[in-house]
């Protein structure tokens, strides 16, 4: 039973790392209905900016503030030069725009900051911590706490503020929101800035775990099954999907790995997502879209 609990809790805590990446996708999808393929590049870019500032002698707090400023500036630039010219275009056009944007951001990051792997020390040691007889990772526990605080802040922002109400209006019906005077361009700037901030948090945690390198942008591939399971329009669904994926991967590797020669972790999340597509295509917390034909 102790082994089972350690495997389960370890998976749940690791799943919060996937959730942090998925939340960035949810924010932009809710505001524009577009799957932002550039989220992984934004995650990488923010982490590279932070590490580069540290290497220039900037303090941790100063590097964090400056990184946030850079991501806000990037959000404004994306809205003004990429999204605004493509308003009312088909979603596939916007998706392809974010695909191209991801290569531009990665190329700019490589040109400005180089391609070498950078180590990132956030002062969080990946050491075992015992809760009774159950051993958990201190790093994963801190990541889970960070995700919980981030979700609480986002919930307050989008449910208790005027900006949040405007965002929900845009997500529900863009034309109706425009008709009552909501500034769509401003909402998109805010959402992309917040998504950039979320990407910064996720980038720092993932960068501390495996180093700040260009393969860091590929972590978005693990967010896809999380989004399919939790739903593309729910922050809570992103958290639930991450927890399910993390726990299922760990348990499958521990109890089924020996029967298939191991190596279940890289593909099991996609198998689980495929099963959800058959059972509940909209995800656990996703909104079902009904169209008149």
N, C-alpha and C positions, 0 to 999 in steps of 0.2 A: 504493500500500500504506500509506503514511503517513496519508493521509486516511481510509482504512478503519479503521486502528488508532485514530486519534483519535476517530472516530465511535463505534466499538465501546466503547472504554474510557470515553468520556464518557457513553455510555448506561448502562454497567454502574455507574458511580459515581452517576449520577442515580437509578438504580434502587434504590439503598440507601435513598434518602429515602422511596420508596414502601414499602419493607420495614419501616422504622421504624413507620409507621402500621399496617401489617398485623399486626405482632407483637402489638399491643394487642388486636386482635380475636381472635387465636389464643389468647391466655392465658385470656380469659374464656370462649371457646367450649369450650376443653378442660375447664374446671372446671365449667361448667353446661350446655353444649350450646346456649347462647343466642348468637345473633348480636347483639352490642351496638351498636345503632344510635347510641348516645350517645357512642361513642368519639371522633368528630370534635368534639363539643361539649366533651368533657373536654380534648382537645388544645387547643382554642381557649381554654377557661377557664384552663388552667394557664399558657399563654403570656401571657394578659391579667393574671393575678395577678403574674407575674414582672415584666412591664413596669411595672405600676402601682406595685410596690414600689420599683423603680429610680427612678421619677419622684418618689417620696416621700423620696429620699435614702438608701435602704438600699443597702448594698454588694452587689456581684454575688454573693458567697458567701452573705451573709445572705438575699438575695432567693431564692436557689436553695433554701436550707434551709427557709425559710418557705413557699415554693411546694410543696415536698415535704410539709410538715406539712399544708397546706391540702388537698392531694390525698388524703392518708391520711384526714383527717377526712371528706372527701367520700365516700370509699370506704366508710367505716364507716356513714355516714348512708344511703347507697344500699342497702347490705346490710340494714340494720335496718328501713328504712321502705318499701323497694320490693321487694327480693328475698324477705326472710323471710316476709312475708304471702302470697307467691305460690308457696311451695314445693309441689311435686307438681302444679302446674297445667300445662296444655299449653304447649309451647314457644312457640306463637304468642302466648299471653297474655304471657309474659315478653318476647318481642320487642316487642310493642306497648307494654309498660311502658317499655322502653328508648327507644322512639320518643318517648313522651311526656316521658321524662326529658331527652332531648336538647333539647326546646323549653324546658323549665323551666331547665336550666343556661344556655342561651343568653340567655333572658330575664333571669335573675338577673345574668349577666355584664354585659349591657347596662345594667341598672338600677343596678348598683353601680359600674361602671367606664366607662360611656359607650360610644358607638358609633363614635367617631372612629378613624381609622387611626393606629396607633402604629409608629414605626420602632424597630427592635431591632438594636443593634450588638453582636455577640459577639466582636468583635476578629478575625474571620476574613475576610480580604479575598478577594473573588472575582476573583482575578488568575490569569493562565495560569502554569503551571509546566511546565517541559520535562523529560521523561524520555527522554534521547537526542534523537531527532527528533520525538517524540510530545508534543503539547501537551495538558495536562489542566487542569481547574479546581482551584485550591487549595481552594476551599470544598467542592466535591464530594469531594475526597480526604479532607478532615477529616471530612465526614459519613460517608463509608465506614468510616473508622477508628473513629468513634464507634459505628456500627452493629456493627462486629466486636467491640468491647469489650463492648457491651451484650449481644450474643448469648452471649459467653463467660461473663459474669456470670450470665445467666439459666440457661445450661446447668449451671453449677456449683450454682446454687440449687435447680434442679428435679431434678438427678440425684445430688447428693451430700449433701443435707440431709433431715432428717425432714419438713420442710414439703413438699419436692418429692415425696417418696415418698407423702405423704398426698394431694397434689394428683393424682398419677397414679392413685392408688386411686379417688378421687372421679370422675375422668374415665372410668375403665374401668367402674366399677359403683357408682353412688351408694348404692344400698341395702346392698350388701355392705360398703362403707366405713362407713356408719352403724352396721351391726351389730357392727363391731369397735371402735367407740368413737371414730371420727374425727368431730371437730366440724365439721359442714358449714358452719355460719355463720362460724366462724373462718377456714376455708379460703377462703370467698367474700370475706371482708374482705381477706385477704392478697392474693388474686388481683386484686381490684379496685384495691387500693392499688398493686400492682406495675404493673398496666395504666395507672394514672394516672401513675406515674413514667415509664413508657415514653412516654405521651402528652406529658408535660412535655418530654422530650428531643426528640421529634418536633416539638412545637409551637415550641420555641425555634429549631430549625434551619429549619423552614418559615417561621417569623415573621421570621427574619433574612434569608431569601431574598426574600419577597414582602410583608413588613410584617405586623404583627399586626392583623388585621381580621376581620370576621365571615365573610367568604368563606373564611377559613382552614378552617372546619369542613367545607367541601365537598371538601377534599383526601381525605376518606375514600372518595369515589367512585372515586378512582384505586386505592384499596386493594382494591376488589372483584375486578377481574381478577387481581390479584396473589394473592388468596386462592383463587380458582377454579383458577388454574394450579398454585400450590404446594400447596394443600390447607388446609382449615380447622383442622386439628389438629396442625400441625407448624411449629415455629419455624424450623427449617431450610428448610421448604417456603416460608415467607414470604420468607426471604432469597432463595432460588432463584427464586421467582416474581417478586420485585422486579427481580432482575438480568435475567431474561428479558424482562420488560416494558420496562425501561429501554433495553436493547440493541436490542430489536426496534423500538421506536418511533424511535430515532435512525437506525437503518439504513434503515427503511422511508421515513422523511422524506427521507433523503439520496439514496436510490437509486430510490424509486418516486414521490416527491412531484411531480416534474416531469411525470409521465404523467397525474396526476389533478388537477393544478392546485394542489398543496400542501395543507397543512392536515390531514395524516394523523395527526399526534400526538394530537389530542383523542379520536379514535375507534379507532385501530388496536389498542390494548390490549384493547378489548371484542371486537373481531373475533377476536383471538388467543384470548381466553377462551372465546368461543363454539366455536371449533375444538377446544379442549381438552375442552369438555363433550361433544362428539361422540366424541372418542377415549378420554379418561380422565376420567369425570365426578367421581371422587374427588380429582383433582389428582395431581401427581407424587408427593407424600409423604403424601397423605391416607389415612385408614383407610376401607376399604370396609365398609359396614354391611350385614350379612346378617340378614334378619328372617324368622322362620317365619310363614307365612300359612296 
